[in-house]
Amino acid sequence: MAGAMKLACLVLACMIVAGPIAANAALSCGTVNGNLAPCIGYLTQGAPLPQGCCTGVGSLNRLARTTPDRQQACRCLQGAARALGSSLNAGRAAGLPKACRVSISYPISTSTNCNNVK
């Protein structure tokens, strides 16, 4: 339980710090992180994929309508992934859109060049 609380605090801190980065995009890191918060257990602890996670993934996909929004979402995802560090299951993160039956134009990975996202 203490680990989950620390993880929740880490996600909240990322949302607060990374939120203002969205200068040219309407989509903020707070929005990205908020939509993906239900996915944390799946991505870090091997928990089953909750429906709330897929609802958030789909919602985020609908919100990221423009190239700047998609690039910003990519940067936010990378920042959150880096903040989770070794507790993040990179394979589950990369496969999350497919697991939720959502198609996005770039892989979810810390090595994705977000400037190339269209």
C-alpha positions as CSV (number, residue, x, y, z in Angstrom):
1,M,0.0,0.0,0.0
2,A,2.9,2.4,0.8
3,G,4.4,1.7,-2.6
4,A,1.1,2.6,-4.4
5,M,0.9,5.8,-2.4
6,K,4.5,6.7,-3.3
7,L,3.7,6.0,-7.0
8,A,0.5,8.1,-6.8
9,C,2.6,11.0,-5.3
10,L,5.2,10.6,-8.1
11,V,2.5,10.8,-10.8
12,L,1.0,13.8,-9.2
13,A,4.4,15.5,-8.9
14,C,5.0,14.8,-12.6
15,M,1.6,16.3,-13.5
16,I,2.4,19.5,-11.5
17,V,5.9,19.9,-12.9
18,A,5.2,18.9,-16.5
19,G,1.9,20.6,-16.9
20,P,3.2,24.1,-17.8
21,I,5.4,22.6,-20.6
22,A,2.5,22.5,-23.0
23,A,3.0,26.0,-24.3
24,N,2.2,25.4,-28.0
25,A,-0.3,22.6,-27.4
26,A,-3.7,22.5,-26.0
27,L,-3.0,19.2,-24.4
28,S,-1.3,19.3,-21.0
29,C,0.8,16.7,-19.2
30,G,-1.8,16.9,-16.4
31,T,-4.4,15.8,-18.9
32,V,-2.2,13.0,-20.2
33,N,-1.2,11.8,-16.8
34,G,-4.8,12.1,-15.5
35,N,-6.1,9.9,-18.3
36,L,-3.4,7.3,-17.8
37,A,-3.5,7.2,-14.0
38,P,-5.7,4.1,-14.0
39,C,-3.0,2.3,-16.0
40,I,-0.3,2.6,-13.3
41,G,-0.8,-0.8,-11.7
42,Y,-0.9,-2.5,-15.1
43,L,2.3,-0.8,-16.2
44,T,4.3,-1.2,-13.0
45,Q,3.0,-4.1,-11.0
46,G,1.7,-6.5,-13.6
47,A,-1.9,-6.0,-12.5
48,P,-4.8,-6.9,-14.9
49,L,-5.7,-4.2,-17.4
50,P,-8.5,-2.1,-15.9
51,Q,-11.3,-0.8,-18.1
52,G,-10.6,2.7,-16.7
53,C,-7.2,2.6,-18.3
54,C,-8.5,1.8,-21.7
55,T,-11.1,4.5,-21.3
56,G,-8.3,6.9,-20.5
57,V,-6.2,5.8,-23.5
58,G,-9.2,6.2,-25.9
59,S,-10.0,9.6,-24.4
60,L,-6.4,10.8,-24.7
61,N,-6.3,9.6,-28.3
62,R,-9.4,11.6,-29.1
63,L,-8.0,14.7,-27.4
64,A,-4.7,14.6,-29.3
65,R,-6.2,15.9,-32.6
66,T,-3.4,18.1,-33.9
67,T,0.3,17.4,-34.5
68,P,1.4,19.7,-31.6
69,D,-1.0,17.9,-29.3
70,R,0.3,14.4,-30.3
71,Q,3.9,15.6,-29.9
72,Q,3.1,17.0,-26.5
73,A,1.4,13.8,-25.5
74,C,4.5,11.9,-26.6
75,R,6.7,14.2,-24.5
76,C,4.4,13.8,-21.5
77,L,4.4,10.0,-21.8
78,Q,8.2,10.0,-22.0
79,G,8.5,12.2,-18.9
80,A,6.1,9.9,-17.0
81,A,8.0,6.8,-18.1
82,R,11.3,8.3,-17.0
83,A,9.8,9.3,-13.7
84,L,8.6,5.7,-13.1
85,G,12.1,4.5,-13.9
86,S,12.8,0.8,-13.5
87,S,9.4,0.1,-12.1
88,L,7.8,0.6,-15.5
89,N,7.3,-2.4,-17.7
90,A,8.4,-1.0,-21.0
91,G,6.8,-3.9,-23.0
92,R,3.4,-3.3,-21.4
93,A,3.8,0.5,-22.0
94,A,4.6,-0.1,-25.7
95,G,1.7,-2.5,-26.1
96,L,-0.8,-0.4,-24.1
97,P,-2.6,1.1,-27.2
98,K,-3.0,-2.2,-28.9
99,A,-4.2,-3.8,-25.6
100,C,-6.8,-1.1,-25.5
101,R,-7.6,-1.4,-29.2
102,V,-6.5,2.1,-29.9
103,S,-4.3,3.0,-32.8
104,I,-1.7,5.7,-32.4
105,S,1.0,6.8,-34.9
106,Y,4.1,6.3,-32.8
107,P,5.4,3.7,-30.3
108,I,5.2,4.5,-26.6
109,S,8.9,4.5,-25.7
110,T,11.5,6.7,-24.0
111,S,13.5,6.5,-27.3
112,T,10.7,7.8,-29.6
113,N,11.6,11.1,-31.2
114,C,8.6,13.2,-30.3
115,N,9.5,15.8,-32.9
116,N,8.8,13.3,-35.6
117,V,5.3,12.5,-34.4
118,K,2.7,13.7,-36.9
